[in-house]
Amino acid sequence: MHSLLESVRRHANASSDRSGFAPTPFRGLGTVRALYPGELQVTVQKPLIAICLQGRKRVTMGPNSFDYGAGEALVITADVPTISQIREASPAAPYYALALELDAALLRTLITEADLRPVDTAPIRVERADADVMDTALRLMQLMDRPAALPVLGEALMREMHYWLLTGHHGAAIRSLGGADTHAHRIARAVALIRQDYASTLRIGDLAALAGMSESSFHQHFRAITTLSPLQFQKQLRLIEARRLMLMESRGIAHAAHLVGYESVPQFTRDYARLFGTPPGRDMREARQTA
């Protein structure tokens, strides 16, 4: 693990943006760095694996909290709302992690080729990081020092990474994402459409048809997997995107509210305060002072 930590440290220290994230040339793979324990971050998380290499982090979904530290990996296998917070970090010992968004299409291919059985499981879990996964991650990070080899070996290593994830400690949970006919995969199709058209009016019948379910079954499985109703899920997406627009693009409150689909600014303000714990104007002032 020490070698992987050093590779991640070098990349993160050289390339992190102000949020602490640094992408790599590999699709969906990036590093995370934090110098101090952070504020609570609310997001609708995409399926991913996050390997902690130094420090500690807590992720909460609904009533369940998951703490993980160096050598442990958090896996999220559905689009779920989370509240996260880095708990241990300092300038002398920053928080470092490697995060990979899971490629569902690649997982489906590997499940078929390896004749693995998809199953439905809980969408979040923490386990020790597999040695094979850590080894492949190290080779991916080291490959960035050899740019001529990136187009030749990069895809093969990403494929290998996903294979070890499917067959390791997190395998059962990750197979639920890659299975062609699991409830998680069906709901994922609907979630992708909500993410794409989050500012539009939600049509439950269209989403249920896309998932191949009746409306009642769709509501039941959507809530079981994401912990939210489709309308609540869309609302959180809208509010999270509005916060990004205000914070990162300096959009005004009313402008951001309308861009994400709100017709009423007072309603937007109320919903924002419920989710983030403070009204948008105060939240922006405090965020900018912290920055």
C-alpha positions, -999 to 999 in steps of 0.1 A, spaced: 0 0 0 29 24 7 39 25 -30 3 33 -41 1 60 -14 33 76 -28 20 75 -64 -13 90 -54 4 116 -32 26 128 -61 -3 131 -85 -27 147 -60 -2 172 -47 7 183 -83 -28 183 -99 -56 187 -73 -82 214 -79 -95 235 -51 -120 208 -41 -90 184 -37 -99 162 -67 -73 154 -95 -84 134 -125 -61 110 -143 -59 101 -180 -81 70 -173 -118 74 -176 -135 77 -142 -103 74 -122 -90 102 -100 -73 110 -67 -86 129 -37 -66 150 -12 -77 170 19 -55 189 43 -81 193 70 -113 175 82 -140 189 60 -176 201 61 -205 178 54 -208 172 16 -243 163 2 -244 146 -32 -261 119 -52 -232 96 -57 -226 76 -89 -215 39 -85 -178 39 -75 -151 24 -54 -130 47 -32 -98 33 -17 -86 52 13 -48 54 16 -44 78 45 -68 95 69 -104 86 75 -138 94 60 -174 88 69 -202 83 44 -239 83 55 -268 69 35 -302 72 52 -298 58 87 -266 40 80 -230 54 84 -199 39 70 -164 48 84 -133 37 65 -96 44 67 -63 35 52 -63 1 34 -101 0 33 -124 6 3 -159 20 1 -181 6 -27 -213 23 -39 -232 2 -65 -262 25 -72 -269 62 -76 -277 70 -40 -278 102 -19 -250 104 5 -236 128 32 -199 125 35 -172 140 57 -134 136 59 -128 129 96 -90 127 98 -66 149 78 -39 174 85 -12 193 66 13 168 81 -8 138 72 -33 147 45 -63 125 35 -55 107 3 -78 84 -16 -81 68 -51 -116 69 -66 -129 50 -96 -164 54 -111 -175 19 -120 -181 11 -157 -214 -8 -159 -210 -18 -195 -175 -32 -189 -188 -50 -158 -216 -66 -179 -191 -78 -204 -168 -93 -178 -197 -110 -159 -207 -127 -192 -171 -137 -201 -163 -150 -166 -198 -167 -162 -204 -148 -129 -239 -147 -113 -254 -112 -107 -272 -106 -74 -291 -78 -57 -273 -65 -26 -271 -34 -4 -258 -4 -24 -230 6 0 -205 -15 19 -169 -12 33 -143 -40 31 -106 -43 32 -91 -34 -2 -81 -65 -22 -44 -70 -29 -51 -76 -66 -71 -43 -68 -43 -24 -51 -17 -38 -73 -36 -29 -105 -43 6 -92 -5 10 -86 3 0 -121 -23 24 -135 -8 53 -115 27 43 -126 16 41 -162 11 79 -162 49 83 -161 51 65 -194 27 84 -217 36 64 -248 23 33 -232 -10 48 -221 -31 42 -253 -17 6 -255 -20 -6 -219 -45 17 -202 -77 0 -213 -63 -34 -205 -54 -23 -170 -89 -7 -165 -104 -40 -176 -82 -59 -152 -92 -35 -123 -129 -42 -129 -123 -80 -131 -105 -80 -97 -133 -59 -83 -159 -84 -95 -141 -114 -81 -128 -99 -48 -144 -89 -15 -168 -65 -31 -177 -89 -60 -213 -97 -50 -222 -61 -46 -206 -50 -78 -222 -78 -98 -256 -62 -90 -246 -32 -110 -234 -52 -140 -262 -77 -142 -284 -72 -172 -317 -80 -154 -312 -72 -117 -334 -46 -101 -304 -24 -96 -296 -24 -133 -333 -16 -142 -335 13 -117 -301 25 -130 -317 30 -165 -343 53 -150 -318 71 -128 -297 79 -159 -327 95 -175 -334 116 -144 -298 127 -142 -300 137 -179 -333 156 -177 -333 167 -140 -347 201 -148 -377 187 -167 -410 175 -154 -408 140 -141 -431 114 -158 -432 83 -136 -450 63 -163 -421 68 -187 -395 59 -160 -414 28 -150 -416 17 -186 -379 23 -191 -372 1 -161 -396 -26 -174 -418 -24 -142 -453 -14 -132 -455 21 -116 -461 6 -81 -432 -19 -85 -410 9 -98 -417 31 -68 -410 2 -44 -376 -8 -60 -365 28 -66 -369 37 -30 -353 4 -18 -322 10 -39 -318 48 -36 -337 54 -3 -357 82 -20 -388 84 -42 -381 95 -78 -394 130 -70 -372 133 -40 -342 120 -60 -348 146 -87 -352 174 -61 -318 165 -45 -302 165 -80 -316 199 -87 -304 214 -54 -269 199 -56 -266 212 -92 -279 247 -81 -252 248 -53 -225 240 -79 -238 267 -102 -237 293 -74 -204 282 -59 -184 273 -90 -200 296 -116 -211 325 -94 -247 323 -106 -273 343 -86 -298 324 -64 -328 331 -86 -309 323 -118 -296 290 -104 -330 281 -92 -346 286 -126 -318 268 -144 -324 236 -124 -362 237 -129 -376 257 -100 -404 281 -108 -406 295 -73 -375 310 -57 -390 310 -21 -397 272 -26 -361 267 -38 -348 286 -7 -369 264 16 -359 231 0 -322 242 -1 -322 250 36 -338 216 44 -311 198 25 -280 218 33 -290 231 67 -287 268 58 -303 292 32 -284 295 -1 -273 331 5 -257 323 39 -243 291 25 -225 309 -3 -211 335 20 -198 309 44 -184 288 16 -165 317 1 -151 328 34 -139 292 40 -123 291 5 
